[in-house]
């Protein structure tokens, strides 16, 4: 979809939706950090989620939120690393999504690159 020769869709106009396979979410973040990511939770807690989405067993909501957070901050992280040719901070750490201050997080969240969809089921 993002091959401009075929569809001419801008990366930031494409949203990939998932029920939450963290390894694939992280693959997307690594390979295509420019696309948007939507997580469909289907329930307000892990127990209900496992009943509705059998694939949710073994994937706690917390790990999904962490992967979604990493995706949201991926472009900011890339920009930060580009400012440092070594790709590390002064202590030699590559840094993760947790290494951003509140203002950087607010700025990234305004871009709406990562979102949570909650589908209400009876």
C-alpha positions as CSV (number, residue, x, y, z in Angstrom):
1,X,0.0,0.0,0.0
2,X,2.8,2.4,0.6
3,X,4.6,1.8,-2.7
4,X,4.0,5.2,-4.3
5,X,4.4,3.7,-7.8
6,X,1.2,1.6,-7.2
7,X,-1.1,3.4,-4.8
8,X,0.6,6.8,-4.2
9,X,-0.4,6.7,-0.5
10,X,1.7,8.7,1.9
11,X,3.0,6.6,4.8
12,X,1.3,8.9,7.4
13,X,-2.1,8.3,5.7
14,X,-2.0,4.5,6.2
15,X,-3.2,2.9,9.4
16,X,-2.6,-0.7,10.3
17,X,-5.1,-2.1,12.8
18,X,-4.4,-5.1,15.0
19,X,-5.9,-7.2,17.8
20,X,-2.5,-7.2,19.4
21,X,0.3,-9.4,18.3
22,X,3.2,-7.6,20.0
23,X,6.0,-9.2,18.0
24,X,4.3,-8.1,14.7
25,X,3.6,-4.6,16.2
26,X,7.3,-4.3,16.9
27,X,8.2,-5.5,13.4
28,X,5.9,-2.8,12.0
29,X,7.6,-0.2,14.2
30,X,11.0,-1.4,13.0
31,X,10.2,-1.6,9.3
32,X,7.6,1.1,8.8
33,X,7.6,3.6,11.7
34,X,5.9,6.2,9.5
35,X,2.6,4.4,9.3
36,X,-0.1,4.7,11.9
37,X,-1.0,1.8,14.3
38,X,-4.4,1.1,15.8
39,X,-4.9,-1.4,18.5
40,X,-8.4,-3.0,18.9
41,X,-8.7,-4.0,22.6
42,X,-12.3,-5.3,22.4
43,X,-12.6,-5.2,26.2
44,X,-11.7,-3.0,29.2
45,X,-9.6,-5.7,31.0
46,X,-7.5,-8.8,30.2
47,X,-10.0,-11.4,31.4
48,X,-12.8,-10.1,29.2
49,X,-10.4,-9.6,26.3
50,X,-9.3,-13.3,26.5
51,X,-13.0,-14.4,26.3
52,X,-13.7,-12.2,23.2
53,X,-10.3,-12.6,21.5
54,X,-8.8,-16.1,22.0
55,X,-5.5,-14.8,20.5
56,X,-5.2,-12.5,23.5
57,X,-4.2,-15.3,25.9
58,X,-0.6,-14.9,26.7
59,X,-0.5,-11.2,25.6
60,X,-1.2,-8.9,28.5
61,X,-2.7,-5.5,27.8
62,X,0.4,-3.9,29.4
63,X,2.7,-5.4,26.8
64,X,0.4,-4.1,24.0
65,X,0.4,-0.6,25.5
66,X,4.2,-0.7,25.7
67,X,4.5,-1.8,22.0
68,X,2.0,0.9,21.0
69,X,4.0,3.5,23.0
70,X,7.2,2.4,21.2
71,X,5.5,2.8,17.9
72,X,4.2,6.3,18.8
73,X,7.6,7.4,19.8
74,X,9.6,5.7,17.0
75,X,9.9,8.8,14.7
76,X,10.8,11.0,17.6
77,X,13.4,8.5,18.6
78,X,14.8,8.3,15.0
79,X,15.0,12.1,14.9
80,X,16.8,12.1,18.3
81,X,19.3,9.5,17.2
82,X,20.0,11.3,13.9
83,X,21.0,14.3,16.0
84,X,23.6,12.0,17.6
85,X,25.8,10.3,14.9
86,X,26.7,7.5,17.3
87,X,23.0,6.7,17.8
88,X,23.5,6.7,21.6
89,X,23.3,9.2,24.5
90,X,26.3,10.4,26.5
91,X,26.2,7.2,28.6
92,X,26.2,5.0,25.5
93,X,22.6,4.0,25.8
94,X,20.5,3.6,22.6
95,X,17.4,4.7,24.6
96,X,13.8,3.5,24.4
97,X,10.3,5.1,24.4
98,X,10.6,5.7,28.1
99,X,13.5,8.1,27.5
100,X,11.3,11.0,26.4
101,X,10.2,13.9,28.6
102,X,6.5,14.9,29.0
103,X,6.7,17.7,26.3
104,X,8.2,15.2,23.7
105,X,5.4,12.7,24.5
106,X,2.7,15.4,24.1
107,X,4.1,16.4,20.8
108,X,4.2,12.8,19.5
109,X,0.7,12.0,20.8
110,X,-0.7,15.1,18.9
111,X,0.3,13.4,15.7
112,X,-2.1,10.5,16.5
113,X,0.2,7.9,15.1
114,X,-0.9,5.3,17.7
115,X,-4.4,4.8,18.9
116,X,-6.5,2.4,20.9
117,X,-9.9,1.3,19.5
118,X,-12.3,0.0,22.0
119,X,-15.1,-2.1,20.4
120,X,-18.0,-2.5,22.8
121,X,-19.5,-6.0,22.8
122,X,-22.5,-7.3,24.8
